[in-house]
Amino acid sequence: MDDWPLQKECDQFYGNPRGRGARASPTWERDCLMRVSPPFTLRFAGKPLRSIRIHRKCGASLSRVFSHIHEAAKGDQKTIDDWGVSVFGGSYNYRLTRGGTLLSMHAYGCAIDLDPVRNAFHDVTPNFLHPPAHVVVEAFESEGWIWGGRWGGRACDGMHFQAARLV
């Protein structure tokens, strides 16, 4: 999909994930989230993951992104590890934006963070910016995802990819 909603339209497009208090709606989670399994090993804290949770409307697109990356790496796990795409930093997480009052794109299940150490928040020279790891960005952008590494200055978030436009 190349026409993801604007961030301000996420409630209408993805549904309202807000439940009681500061919690996500269990009904929304059940109805709107799915699991995606990449065709390569993805790890969190060094442990392999079988799948990650993402919004149903993003699932097929994320699967295509992962397949594109796997093909670009010629199926070689070491290449995928070298690029950093196998280091999972998070996807669905019901929370507010860092230091903000609005829901994070992670709260809608339309964002994923990869290789947070080498693509740290505020780092204006993230690893994904440079060859050969830039193929990860190309794979996401081919599906219309927005890469936080293109955000300027202190907003730069090179680990972050989202299926929601800023403007």
Backbone as CSV, one residue per row, in Angstrom:
resi,resn,N_x,N_y,N_z,CA_x,CA_y,CA_z,C_x,C_y,C_z
1,MET,0.853,-1.182,0.000,0.000,0.000,0.000,0.888,1.229,0.000
2,ASP,0.561,2.203,-0.799,1.393,3.388,-0.835,0.636,4.636,-0.406
3,ASP,-0.529,4.448,0.145,-1.310,5.599,0.592,-1.793,5.367,2.028
4,TRP,-0.845,5.270,2.927,-1.181,5.096,4.343,-1.837,6.368,4.858
5,PRO,-2.582,6.285,5.944,-3.266,7.482,6.465,-2.269,8.484,7.046
6,LEU,-2.729,9.703,7.190,-1.981,10.686,7.972,-2.036,10.238,9.430
7,GLN,-1.047,10.609,10.201,-1.050,10.241,11.626,-2.341,10.686,12.300
8,LYS,-2.826,11.880,11.961,-4.041,12.397,12.602,-5.296,11.627,12.184
9,GLU,-5.185,10.776,11.160,-6.318,9.977,10.682,-6.263,8.521,11.156
10,CYS,-5.331,8.213,12.032,-5.144,6.814,12.445,-6.356,6.236,13.164
11,ASP,-7.065,7.015,13.967,-8.276,6.493,14.623,-9.292,6.023,13.580
12,GLN,-9.462,6.812,12.520,-10.438,6.454,11.491,-9.965,5.250,10.673
13,PHE,-8.675,5.190,10.353,-8.148,4.140,9.489,-7.900,2.834,10.239
14,TYR,-7.239,2.925,11.383,-6.853,1.726,12.139,-7.835,1.363,13.248
15,GLY,-8.747,2.271,13.561,-9.659,2.050,14.672,-9.075,2.659,15.940
16,ASN,-9.925,2.863,16.909,-9.521,3.496,18.167,-9.057,2.425,19.152
17,PRO,-7.736,2.392,19.446,-7.223,1.346,20.339,-7.407,1.629,21.826
18,ARG,-7.995,2.794,22.165,-8.095,3.191,23.568,-9.127,2.365,24.328
19,GLY,-8.684,1.870,25.451,-9.593,1.139,26.335,-9.852,1.985,27.566
20,ARG,-10.129,1.339,28.684,-10.367,2.046,29.950,-9.047,2.486,30.564
21,GLY,-9.068,3.662,31.154,-7.869,4.171,31.817,-6.742,4.351,30.813
22,ALA,-5.579,3.925,31.153,-4.403,4.068,30.287,-4.081,2.758,29.581
23,ARG,-5.096,1.960,29.331,-4.887,0.650,28.724,-5.495,0.577,27.329
24,ALA,-4.975,-0.360,26.563,-5.532,-0.626,25.239,-6.843,-1.382,25.380
25,SER,-7.670,-1.265,24.383,-8.922,-2.009,24.346,-8.629,-3.460,23.962
26,PRO,-8.988,-4.414,24.841,-8.778,-5.829,24.506,-9.561,-6.241,23.250
27,THR,-10.724,-5.643,23.045,-11.529,-5.951,21.871,-10.819,-5.470,20.611
28,TRP,-10.280,-4.245,20.663,-9.522,-3.712,19.525,-8.315,-4.604,19.239
29,GLU,-7.581,-4.973,20.268,-6.416,-5.838,20.074,-6.814,-7.151,19.394
30,ARG,-7.876,-7.765,19.868,-8.332,-9.046,19.301,-8.752,-8.892,17.844
31,ASP,-9.482,-7.821,17.548,-10.033,-7.637,16.212,-9.049,-7.037,15.204
32,CYS,-8.071,-6.297,15.673,-7.236,-5.521,14.756,-5.788,-5.981,14.620
33,LEU,-5.290,-6.742,15.559,-3.886,-7.149,15.488,-3.745,-8.564,14.949
34,MET,-2.620,-8.791,14.302,-2.288,-10.125,13.793,-0.802,-10.363,14.032
35,ARG,-0.363,-11.556,13.735,1.058,-11.887,13.853,1.654,-12.068,12.469
36,VAL,2.868,-11.521,12.305,3.624,-11.675,11.061,4.931,-12.374,11.408
37,SER,5.252,-13.398,10.634,6.502,-14.145,10.812,7.438,-13.811,9.658
38,PRO,8.607,-13.274,9.947,9.551,-12.978,8.861,10.191,-14.259,8.325
39,PRO,10.699,-14.228,7.074,11.348,-15.402,6.500,12.817,-15.534,6.920
40,PHE,13.191,-14.826,7.945,14.543,-14.883,8.503,14.410,-14.818,10.016
41,THR,15.500,-15.065,10.721,15.455,-15.029,12.181,15.469,-13.588,12.667
42,LEU,14.493,-13.264,13.466,14.366,-11.956,14.104,14.573,-12.192,15.589
43,ARG,15.364,-11.358,16.240,15.668,-11.564,17.657,15.312,-10.340,18.487
44,PHE,14.866,-10.608,19.693,14.648,-9.555,20.691,15.459,-9.947,21.918
45,ALA,16.333,-9.047,22.352,17.227,-9.327,23.484,18.001,-10.625,23.255
46,GLY,18.374,-10.860,22.005,19.163,-12.028,21.649,18.386,-13.318,21.461
47,LYS,17.095,-13.308,21.780,16.286,-14.522,21.674,15.431,-14.485,20.403
48,PRO,15.396,-15.596,19.663,14.604,-15.638,18.426,13.110,-15.457,18.700
49,LEU,12.467,-14.743,17.784,11.017,-14.548,17.823,10.400,-15.324,16.671
50,ARG,9.254,-15.894,16.912,8.537,-16.572,15.827,7.732,-15.587,15.001
51,SER,7.217,-14.556,15.684,6.366,-13.592,14.996,6.286,-12.313,15.819
52,ILE,5.756,-11.275,15.186,5.522,-10.009,15.885,4.077,-9.577,15.635
53,ARG,3.564,-8.766,16.558,2.198,-8.261,16.396,2.215,-6.944,15.635
54,ILE,1.273,-6.829,14.698,1.140,-5.644,13.863,-0.340,-5.519,13.490
55,HIS,-0.769,-4.346,13.084,-2.166,-4.165,12.671,-2.449,-4.979,11.412
56,ARG,-3.646,-5.534,11.344,-4.042,-6.351,10.188,-3.882,-5.596,8.867
57,LYS,-4.146,-4.304,8.887,-4.045,-3.521,7.656,-2.599,-3.344,7.194
58,CYS,-1.645,-3.622,8.056,-0.217,-3.503,7.719,0.438,-4.862,7.501
59,GLY,-0.225,-5.921,7.879,0.388,-7.245,7.899,0.924,-7.712,6.559
60,ALA,0.109,-7.647,5.514,0.562,-8.113,4.201,1.718,-7.248,3.699
61,SER,1.641,-5.972,3.930,2.706,-5.061,3.510,4.009,-5.374,4.240
62,LEU,3.944,-5.566,5.554,5.146,-5.886,6.314,5.727,-7.228,5.862
63,SER,4.876,-8.179,5.548,5.356,-9.468,5.033,6.115,-9.275,3.722
64,ARG,5.597,-8.410,2.847,6.291,-8.130,1.585,7.625,-7.437,1.837
65,VAL,7.663,-6.512,2.806,8.918,-5.846,3.168,9.940,-6.886,3.618
66,PHE,9.533,-7.759,4.527,10.446,-8.787,5.016,10.913,-9.702,3.876
67,SER,10.025,-10.058,2.979,10.398,-10.908,1.839,11.387,-10.194,0.926
68,HIS,11.156,-8.919,0.689,12.060,-8.119,-0.145,13.465,-8.093,0.471
69,ILE,13.525,-7.889,1.772,14.819,-7.860,2.473,15.491,-9.225,2.387
70,HIS,14.723,-10.273,2.607,15.248,-11.637,2.547,15.816,-11.933,1.153
71,GLU,15.093,-11.528,0.121,15.562,-11.719,-1.255,16.812,-10.894,-1.530
72,ALA,16.834,-9.634,-1.084,18.001,-8.770,-1.301,19.249,-9.348,-0.641
73,ALA,19.039,-10.046,0.485,20.150,-10.676,1.204,20.460,-12.072,0.646
74,LYS,19.742,-12.457,-0.413,19.897,-13.792,-1.012,19.696,-14.902,0.022
75,GLY,18.810,-14.628,0.985,18.471,-15.613,2.001,19.549,-15.857,3.047
76,ASP,20.571,-15.036,3.050,21.706,-15.227,3.958,21.464,-14.523,5.298
77,GLN,21.312,-15.299,6.365,21.038,-14.739,7.694,22.172,-13.826,8.165
78,LYS,23.418,-14.156,7.854,24.540,-13.316,8.277,24.436,-11.922,7.656
79,THR,24.046,-11.844,6.399,23.860,-10.546,5.741,22.744,-9.774,6.434
80,ILE,21.646,-10.450,6.715,20.514,-9.821,7.406,20.955,-9.327,8.780
81,ASP,21.748,-10.119,9.475,22.285,-9.698,10.772,23.204,-8.492,10.614
82,ASP,24.064,-8.520,9.602,24.983,-7.396,9.367,24.222,-6.110,9.090
83,TRP,23.120,-6.208,8.355,22.309,-5.025,8.073,21.574,-4.543,9.314
84,GLY,21.367,-5.406,10.278,20.683,-5.038,11.518,19.194,-5.266,11.516
85,VAL,18.658,-5.759,10.425,17.208,-5.935,10.339,16.719,-7.093,11.205
86,SER,17.622,-7.936,11.671,17.224,-9.057,12.519,17.145,-8.677,13.999
87,VAL,17.498,-7.436,14.332,17.467,-6.976,15.721,16.167,-6.205,15.943
88,PHE,15.222,-6.861,16.595,13.884,-6.299,16.817,13.888,-5.363,18.015
89,GLY,13.346,-4.162,17.814,13.248,-3.187,18.889,11.826,-2.959,19.372
90,GLY,10.838,-3.489,18.648,9.443,-3.351,19.070,8.518,-3.095,17.900
91,SER,7.256,-3.444,18.111,6.202,-3.123,17.139,4.999,-2.653,17.949
92,TYR,3.930,-3.444,18.000,2.764,-2.996,18.755,3.116,-2.808,20.230
93,ASN,2.779,-1.638,20.733,2.980,-1.308,22.141,2.053,-0.145,22.453
94,TYR,1.044,-0.380,23.252,0.104,0.681,23.564,0.781,1.692,24.490
95,ARG,1.107,2.867,23.924,1.790,3.910,24.691,1.640,5.253,24.001
96,LEU,1.987,6.303,24.735,2.006,7.651,24.179,3.333,7.885,23.465
97,THR,3.374,8.926,22.632,4.635,9.311,22.017,5.600,9.712,23.116
98,ARG,6.869,9.547,22.847,7.906,9.885,23.828,7.777,11.357,24.228
99,GLY,7.491,11.610,25.496,7.358,12.969,26.009,6.111,13.698,25.532
100,GLY,5.158,12.985,24.942,3.972,13.633,24.384,2.678,13.210,25.039
101,THR,1.577,13.674,24.448,0.248,13.369,24.966,-0.599,12.595,23.952
102,LEU,-0.078,12.410,22.746,-0.793,11.676,21.704,-0.332,10.223,21.679
103,LEU,-1.169,9.350,21.144,-0.784,7.952,21.020,0.364,7.807,20.023
104,SER,1.302,6.953,20.356,2.385,6.585,19.455,1.809,5.777,18.296
105,MET,2.495,5.779,17.179,2.093,4.925,16.063,2.208,3.451,16.453
106,HIS,3.062,3.155,17.419,3.159,1.782,17.938,1.846,1.369,18.600
107,ALA,1.115,2.309,19.180,-0.155,2.008,19.845,-1.234,1.595,18.848
108,TYR,-1.052,1.972,17.582,-1.983,1.559,16.534,-1.524,0.269,15.846
109,GLY,-0.362,-0.210,16.216,0.174,-1.409,15.591,0.665,-1.168,14.174
110,CYS,0.997,0.078,13.856,1.422,0.404,12.488,2.873,0.874,12.440
111,ALA,3.679,0.474,13.421,5.088,0.880,13.461,5.950,-0.266,13.962
112,ILE,7.204,-0.237,13.527,8.179,-1.236,13.955,9.530,-0.552,14.118
113,ASP,10.266,-0.966,15.133,11.630,-0.471,15.374,12.604,-1.627,15.161
114,LEU,13.691,-1.332,14.450,14.710,-2.332,14.154,16.100,-1.784,14.464
115,ASP,16.959,-2.622,14.995,18.359,-2.311,15.289,18.512,-0.981,16.039
116,PRO,17.892,-0.871,17.234,17.907,0.391,17.959,19.285,0.890,18.381
117,VAL,20.239,0.011,18.583,21.566,0.469,19.018,22.264,1.242,17.907
118,ARG,22.235,0.708,16.695,22.934,1.380,15.590,22.073,2.399,14.858
119,ASN,20.817,2.531,15.260,19.886,3.484,14.650,19.152,4.239,15.754
120,ALA,19.894,4.748,16.700,19.323,5.322,17.921,18.514,6.597,17.663
121,PHE,17.548,6.816,18.530,16.755,8.036,18.517,17.695,9.228,18.642
122,HIS,17.516,10.232,17.838,18.309,11.474,17.764,19.612,11.330,16.983
123,ASP,20.019,10.123,16.601,21.255,9.939,15.841,20.975,10.299,14.379
124,VAL,21.584,11.364,13.879,21.329,11.826,12.512,22.155,11.069,11.467
125,THR,22.930,10.083,11.903,23.698,9.243,10.972,23.410,7.761,11.246
126,PRO,22.137,7.352,11.209,21.802,5.958,11.530,22.400,4.976,10.525
127,ASN,22.624,3.764,10.990,23.190,2.705,10.158,22.368,2.463,8.896
128,PHE,21.052,2.512,8.992,20.200,2.233,7.835,20.359,3.273,6.724
129,LEU,20.995,4.375,7.017,21.236,5.415,6.023,22.316,4.999,5.024
130,HIS,23.206,4.130,5.437,24.405,3.814,4.667,24.341,2.443,4.005
131,PRO,24.938,2.338,2.793,25.056,1.016,2.168,25.906,0.107,3.039
132,PRO,25.646,-1.162,3.053,24.578,-1.844,2.324,23.248,-1.898,3.077
133,ALA,23.214,-1.439,4.346,22.000,-1.543,5.166,20.850,-0.691,4.627
134,HIS,21.125,0.251,3.734,20.074,1.105,3.189,19.005,0.319,2.432
135,VAL,19.288,-0.940,2.062,18.274,-1.753,1.387,17.068,-1.995,2.294
136,VAL,17.274,-1.926,3.598,16.161,-2.080,4.551,15.190,-0.913,4.365
137,VAL,15.719,0.301,4.300,14.893,1.497,4.089,14.182,1.401,2.738
138,GLU,14.912,1.003,1.715,14.316,0.883,0.382,13.143,-0.098,0.387
139,ALA,13.272,-1.196,1.117,12.198,-2.186,1.180,10.948,-1.589,1.834
140,PHE,11.119,-0.891,2.933,9.970,-0.263,3.597,9.366,0.839,2.729
141,GLU,10.218,1.684,2.175,9.706,2.797,1.367,9.025,2.319,0.089
142,SER,9.413,1.153,-0.425,8.741,0.613,-1.607,7.286,0.259,-1.303
143,GLU,6.977,0.081,-0.025,5.610,-0.200,0.419,4.924,1.044,0.987
144,GLY,5.586,2.189,0.853,4.977,3.442,1.313,5.175,3.746,2.786
145,TRP,5.951,2.917,3.507,6.199,3.166,4.920,7.099,4.396,5.057
146,ILE,6.961,5.096,6.141,7.771,6.279,6.437,8.914,5.856,7.344
147,TRP,10.120,6.304,7.000,11.300,6.004,7.810,11.653,7.202,8.675
148,GLY,11.741,6.995,9.981,12.084,8.048,10.923,13.496,8.574,10.774
149,GLY,14.349,7.876,10.053,15.698,8.350,9.794,15.746,9.543,8.855
150,ARG,14.622,9.832,8.194,14.541,11.002,7.308,14.061,12.243,8.055
151,TRP,13.682,12.072,9.315,13.232,13.221,10.098,14.450,14.007,10.546
152,GLY,14.374,15.295,10.503,15.534,16.141,10.782,15.872,16.292,12.260
153,GLY,17.139,16.631,12.482,17.625,16.998,13.815,17.306,15.995,14.897
154,ARG,16.829,16.516,16.037,16.564,15.664,17.197,15.334,14.772,17.018
155,ALA,14.557,15.010,15.974,13.411,14.141,15.691,13.854,12.858,14.983
156,CYS,15.083,12.823,14.483,15.584,11.669,13.739,15.434,10.393,14.574
157,ASP,14.847,9.364,13.955,14.587,8.096,14.646,14.845,6.957,13.660
158,GLY,16.126,6.657,13.448,16.536,5.718,12.415,16.080,4.285,12.582
159,MET,15.647,3.910,13.781,15.151,2.542,13.999,13.698,2.383,13.593
160,HIS,12.996,3.495,13.399,11.534,3.539,13.327,11.006,3.555,11.882
161,PHE,10.044,2.669,11.613,9.316,2.644,10.350,7.832,2.623,10.702
162,GLN,7.024,3.412,9.972,5.603,3.468,10.286,4.764,3.535,9.027
163,ALA,3.587,2.952,9.117,2.609,2.971,8.034,1.586,4.066,8.331
164,ALA,2.098,5.281,8.431,1.289,6.481,8.641,2.128,7.664,8.196
165,ARG,1.520,8.533,7.398,2.229,9.700,6.855,2.165,10.872,7.833
166,LEU,3.164,11.749,7.740,3.186,12.954,8.554,2.370,14.053,7.905
167,VAL,2.509,14.209,6.585,1.783,15.232,5.819,1.294,14.659,4.512
